[in-house]
Amino acid sequence: MDFLEGIRVLSFNHFLLGPVGTQVLADLGADVIGIEPVTGAFQRHWGGLGSHKVNGESMLQICGSRNKRSLAIDMKSSEGSSVVRKLIKTADIISENFRPGVMDKLGFGYQDVQKLNPSIIYAAASGFGQDGPYRERPGQDLVIQALSGLVNINGSNEQPPTAVGVSAADHHGAQILAMSILAALFRREKSGKGCRIDIDLLSAALDLQNESLVCYANSSVKSQRPPPNIAGWYFPAPYGIYQTSDGYVAISLGSMSDISDALDLPELQKFSDSDIFKHRETIASLIQDCVKTLPVTEVEQKLEKKKLWYSRVNDYEAVFNDPQVQHNGSFLKVKNQGEEEITLLAHPAKYDGIRPGVRLPPQALGAQTGDILQELGYSEDEIQELQVSGVIHQA
């Protein structure tokens, strides 16, 4: 994919939001250079799942590093700082997600960078924002989920607040980062003007709840804990998850009449579509009692006859084997540096029917350090000297 061919991105990012956001740009053809300390960025050393690694690389590292080149350098040293300044002059975009003020201390804050490259697009991501009362607090996905109210609306009123089982704010924030950079890049193409972009995890988590927050702010219903089975505080019945004899099924939208006919539940006929919110607990209980002794396939067949909106609840094994997921090409397999095959989630969009592929699998730390320095005019002897002095690391 060559949409962003000729655009250079310097990614001073760690953990998940920044790496995944710049990976979107890399998928679209940008030359994304991941700039890390000589010991490696945080994501190379932590990745959940008991710190399981594939060919020495963590899960967190490989999910946000494809199609990028790796430069490992000590930016705090005068020699390393000099290299980065030269690199900035060649860049179109800088992306960083350190805590506010860190890049300023290193001499690479927006004002400093703008002097080196006036048309630069500078995207800074943080936990809570670049200023304000929480500026200095560490922003991490679970913390943000809790503070933003996201944890509080999950689960039923018979359960404690429940976190989303994935780094949802990080992932959504990554897409906002990529979207914002592309918008700024489009403006620069027309006007020549650079831009400073600020995004934060808290805003990303709130944006995920747009529908819920707007409903809450403009209604008299203030309870955010739905009854059992119902999938959200502001949804009417039957909208929810129901246990069958061998699994779970999600039932989304449908008239009481159609659901009554499909499940042979005449008791539902007394509820009009105008009062399904008020009586949602009763309706959900009736549906749950009906399907709990039936296998998922039978429930699906009943719902399909009335063309209702439903789906069985898939575990991950079922997701990977789902025919539509496979048809869409949502997962891809590549061989990493050690020739060991790894599975990655593909770019989420197609362009003219084509989904971007992998030019470079996730790279070892400093895999392109030498190449990038040569592009900046450093000789082999100079590169070797920087290597020996510990200013750079080469894979």
C-alpha positions in Angstrom: 0.0 0.0 0.0 1.6 3.3 -1.1 -0.9 5.9 0.0 1.7 7.6 2.3 4.8 6.7 0.3 7.4 9.4 0.8 6.0 10.5 4.2 8.4 9.9 7.1 7.1 9.4 10.6 9.3 9.4 13.7 7.6 7.3 16.4 8.9 8.1 19.9 6.2 5.8 21.3 5.9 3.0 23.9 3.3 0.6 25.2 0.2 0.4 22.9 -1.6 3.6 21.8 1.4 5.2 20.0 2.8 2.1 18.4 -0.6 0.9 17.1 -1.5 4.4 15.9 1.7 4.8 13.9 1.4 1.2 12.6 -1.8 2.4 10.8 0.4 4.9 9.0 3.0 2.3 8.3 0.4 0.0 6.8 -0.5 2.8 4.4 3.0 3.1 3.1 4.7 5.7 5.4 8.3 5.2 6.4 7.8 4.9 10.1 10.9 4.8 12.2 10.4 3.5 15.7 12.9 5.3 17.9 13.7 3.4 21.1 16.3 3.5 23.9 19.2 1.1 23.4 17.7 -1.2 25.9 14.4 -1.2 24.1 11.0 0.5 24.6 8.6 -0.7 27.4 6.6 -2.9 25.0 9.6 -5.1 24.3 9.8 -6.1 28.0 6.2 -6.5 29.0 3.3 -8.1 27.2 0.9 -9.8 29.6 0.2 -13.6 29.2 3.0 -14.4 31.7 5.4 -12.4 29.6 5.1 -15.0 26.8 7.4 -14.2 23.8 7.7 -15.3 20.2 11.3 -15.5 19.1 12.2 -13.2 22.0 9.6 -10.6 21.2 6.6 -9.8 23.5 3.0 -9.9 22.4 2.7 -6.2 23.0 5.7 -5.6 20.7 4.6 -7.6 17.8 1.0 -6.3 17.7 2.1 -2.7 17.0 5.4 -2.9 15.1 4.9 -4.2 11.6 6.0 -2.2 8.6 8.4 -0.1 10.8 12.1 0.3 10.9 13.8 0.2 14.3 16.4 2.8 15.5 17.8 2.2 18.9 19.6 5.3 20.3 20.5 7.0 23.6 18.7 10.4 23.0 20.1 11.7 26.3 23.6 11.6 25.1 25.0 14.6 23.1 25.8 12.3 20.1 22.4 10.6 20.2 20.7 13.9 20.4 22.6 15.1 17.4 21.5 12.1 15.4 17.8 12.7 16.3 18.0 16.4 15.4 19.3 15.5 12.0 16.5 12.9 11.6 13.9 15.5 12.6 14.9 17.7 9.7 14.0 14.8 7.3 10.6 14.0 8.9 7.0 14.9 8.1 5.5 13.7 11.3 6.6 13.2 14.9 4.5 11.1 17.3 5.2 10.6 21.0 3.3 9.4 24.0 5.5 10.2 26.9 4.1 12.0 30.0 3.7 15.7 29.4 7.0 17.5 29.6 9.4 14.6 29.0 10.1 15.4 25.4 10.7 19.1 26.4 13.3 17.9 28.9 15.0 15.9 26.2 15.1 19.0 23.9 12.5 17.6 21.5 9.3 19.3 22.6 7.1 21.0 19.9 8.7 24.4 20.2 12.2 22.9 19.8 11.2 20.6 16.9 9.4 23.4 15.1 12.6 25.4 15.0 14.3 22.5 13.2 11.4 21.7 10.9 8.7 24.5 10.7 6.2 22.4 8.8 6.3 19.4 11.1 3.2 17.7 12.3 3.7 16.9 16.0 1.3 14.5 17.6 1.5 14.1 21.4 -0.6 11.5 23.2 -1.0 11.4 27.0 -3.1 9.8 29.6 -5.2 12.9 30.7 -4.0 15.8 28.5 -1.0 18.1 28.3 -2.3 20.3 31.1 -4.9 20.2 33.9 -5.1 18.7 37.4 -4.2 15.2 36.3 -1.4 16.2 34.0 1.3 14.4 36.1 -0.7 11.2 36.7 0.3 8.1 34.9 -2.4 7.2 32.4 -3.0 3.5 31.8 -5.9 1.8 30.2 -7.5 0.2 33.3 -7.1 3.5 35.2 -8.7 5.4 32.4 -11.6 2.9 32.0 -12.3 3.3 35.7 -12.1 7.1 35.7 -14.1 7.6 32.5 -17.1 5.6 33.8 -16.6 2.7 31.3 -16.0 0.2 34.1 -19.1 1.3 35.9 -21.5 0.6 33.0 -20.3 -3.0 32.4 -22.0 -6.0 34.0 -25.4 -6.0 35.6 -26.8 -4.5 38.8 -26.0 -7.9 40.5 -22.3 -7.7 39.6 -19.5 -5.3 40.6 -18.2 -2.8 38.0 -16.4 -4.7 35.3 -13.5 -3.7 33.1 -13.6 -4.3 29.4 -11.4 -7.3 28.8 -9.1 -5.5 26.4 -7.2 -2.2 26.4 -10.1 -0.5 24.7 -9.1 3.1 25.3 -5.6 2.4 24.0 -6.9 0.8 20.8 -9.5 3.5 20.2 -6.9 6.2 21.0 -4.6 4.7 18.4 -7.1 5.2 15.7 -7.8 8.7 16.9 -4.1 9.4 16.7 -3.9 8.1 13.1 -7.0 10.0 12.1 -5.8 13.2 13.5 -2.4 12.9 11.9 -4.0 12.2 8.5 -6.2 15.3 8.9 -3.2 17.5 9.7 -1.3 16.0 6.8 -4.1 16.8 4.5 -4.2 20.4 5.7 -0.5 20.7 5.3 -0.7 19.5 1.7 -3.0 22.4 1.0 -1.5 25.2 3.1 2.0 24.1 4.0 1.2 24.6 7.6 2.4 22.2 10.3 0.3 21.3 13.3 0.5 20.3 16.9 -2.0 17.5 17.8 -2.8 16.6 21.4 -4.9 13.5 22.2 -5.4 11.7 25.5 -6.7 8.4 26.7 -9.4 9.9 28.8 -11.0 11.6 25.8 -10.6 8.4 23.8 -12.5 6.5 26.6 -15.2 9.1 26.7 -15.5 9.0 22.9 -16.1 5.2 23.1 -19.1 6.0 25.3 -20.6 8.7 23.1 -24.1 7.1 22.8 -24.2 6.2 26.5 -23.0 9.6 27.8 -25.4 11.6 25.5 -28.3 9.4 26.7 -27.4 9.9 30.3 -26.9 13.7 30.0 -30.3 14.1 28.3 -32.6 11.7 30.1 -34.1 11.4 33.6 -32.8 7.8 34.0 -29.7 7.9 36.2 -29.2 4.2 37.0 -26.2 2.9 35.0 -26.5 -0.8 36.1 -28.8 -2.8 33.9 -30.7 -5.9 35.2 -29.3 -9.3 34.4 -29.1 -10.3 30.7 -29.6 -6.8 29.4 -26.4 -5.5 27.7 -26.5 -1.9 28.8 -28.1 0.5 31.1 -30.0 2.5 28.4 -31.1 -0.5 26.3 -34.6 -2.0 26.4 -35.4 -5.7 26.2 -34.5 -8.0 24.6 -31.1 -6.4 24.0 -28.7 -8.7 25.8 -26.9 -12.0 26.4 -28.8 -15.2 27.2 -27.4 -18.5 28.4 -28.4 -21.6 26.5 -27.8 -25.2 27.4 -24.4 -25.2 25.7 -23.3 -21.6 25.4 -24.6 -18.1 25.0 -26.6 -16.1 22.4 -26.9 -12.4 21.9 -30.3 -11.1 21.0 -30.3 -7.6 19.7 -33.4 -5.8 18.2 -36.8 -7.2 17.3 -40.5 -6.6 18.1 -42.1 -8.4 21.0 -44.5 -10.0 18.5 -41.7 -11.5 16.4 -39.7 -12.7 19.5 -42.8 -14.2 21.0 -43.5 -16.1 17.8 -39.9 -17.2 17.3 -39.5 -18.6 20.9 -43.1 -19.7 21.3 -43.5 -17.3 24.3 -47.0 -16.0 24.3 -46.4 -14.2 27.5 -44.4 -11.6 25.6 -47.5 -10.5 23.5 -48.8 -8.4 26.4 -45.8 -6.1 26.2 -46.0 -3.3 23.6 -42.9 -1.9 21.9 -43.4 1.3 23.8 -42.9 -0.2 27.3 -40.1 -2.7 26.7 -37.7 -0.5 28.6 -39.9 -0.2 31.6 -40.5 -4.0 31.7 -37.1 -5.1 30.4 -36.2 -7.1 33.5 -39.4 -9.2 33.3 -39.0 -9.7 29.5 -35.4 -10.7 29.8 -36.2 -13.2 32.6 -38.9 -14.8 30.4 -36.5 -15.1 27.5 -33.7 -16.5 29.7 -36.0 -19.2 31.2 -37.1 -20.2 27.7 -33.7 -20.6 26.1 -31.7 -22.0 29.0 -32.6 -25.7 28.1 -32.1 -25.3 24.4 -28.8 -25.6 22.5 -27.4 -22.6 20.7 -28.1 -24.0 17.3 -31.8 -24.5 18.0 -32.1 -20.9 19.4 -30.4 -19.6 16.3 -32.8 -21.5 14.0 -35.8 -20.1 15.9 -34.6 -16.5 15.7 -33.5 -16.9 12.1 -37.1 -17.9 11.0 -38.3 -14.4 12.1 -35.2 -12.7 10.7 -34.3 -11.3 14.1 -30.9 -9.8 15.0 -28.8 -12.3 16.9 -25.5 -14.1 17.2 -24.0 -16.9 19.2 -21.3 -15.7 21.5 -18.0 -16.8 20.1 -14.8 -17.5 22.1 -11.6 -16.7 20.4 -11.2 -20.1 18.9 -14.5 -19.7 17.2 -13.6 -16.2 16.0 -10.5 -17.4 14.2 -12.5 -20.2 12.6 -15.5 -18.0 11.7 -16.1 -18.2 7.9 -16.8 -14.4 7.6 -13.7 -13.5 9.6 -11.7 -15.8 7.3 -13.3 -14.4 4.2 -12.5 -10.9 5.2 -8.8 -11.7 5.8 -8.9 -10.2 9.3 -5.8 -12.2 10.4 -2.6 -12.8 8.6 0.5 -14.9 9.1 4.0 -13.7 8.6 7.5 -14.9 9.5 9.4 -12.7 11.9 13.1 -12.2 12.1 13.7 -15.7 13.4 11.6 -17.2 10.6 9.0 -18.3 13.2 5.5 -17.8 12.0 3.4 -15.3 13.9 -0.3 -14.4 13.6 -1.2 -10.7 13.4 -4.5 -8.8 13.2 -4.7 -7.2 9.8 -5.3 -3.6 8.9 -9.0 -2.9 9.6 -9.9 -1.4 6.2 -9.7 -2.3 2.5 -8.7 0.1 -0.3 -10.1 -0.7 -3.7 -10.8 -4.1 -2.4 -7.3 -4.6 -1.1 -6.2 -4.9 2.6 -2.7 -3.5 3.3 -0.1 -6.3 3.8 3.2 -6.6 5.6 6.3 -5.1 4.1 8.3 -5.6 7.2 7.4 -8.0 10.1 8.0 -6.7 13.6 11.8 -5.9 13.7 14.4 -6.7 16.3 15.6 -3.8 18.4 17.9 -1.6 16.3 17.5 -3.7 13.1 17.8 -0.6 10.9 20.0 1.6 13.1 22.9 1.4 10.8 20.9 1.9 7.6 19.2 5.0 9.0 22.5 6.6 10.1 24.0 5.9 6.7 21.0 7.7 5.2 21.9 10.7 7.4 25.5 10.7 6.1 27.3 8.8 8.9 30.2 6.7 7.7 30.7 3.0 8.7 33.5 4.1 11.1 31.3 6.8 12.8 28.5 4.2 13.2 30.9 1.7 14.7 32.2 4.4 17.1 28.6 5.2 18.2 28.0 1.5 18.7 31.1 0.9 20.8 30.3 4.0 23.0 26.8 2.7 23.7 25.0 5.6 21.9 23.3 3.3 19.5 22.3 -0.4 19.4 22.3 -2.5 16.2 20.5 -5.9 16.0 
